[in-house]
Amino acid sequence: MGRKPDMIRTIALIFAAGLIITGFTSLQASEQSPRAAAPWYQTTTR
């Protein structure tokens, strides 16, 4: 039973690292092209 806290800590660290990586990649994607989220038919002028 001595290894359970280590496994829980490892899983929590992997989860936190995934959140950090996802946050950084989403920030970089939003900086590169702000119009990428809008569909093409909403970006055209009428």
Summary of the structure (lengths in Angstrom):
residues: 46
radius of gyration: 19.4
end to end distance: 67.0
largest distance: 67.0
contacts: 70
relative contact order: 0.08
helix: 72%
strand: 0%
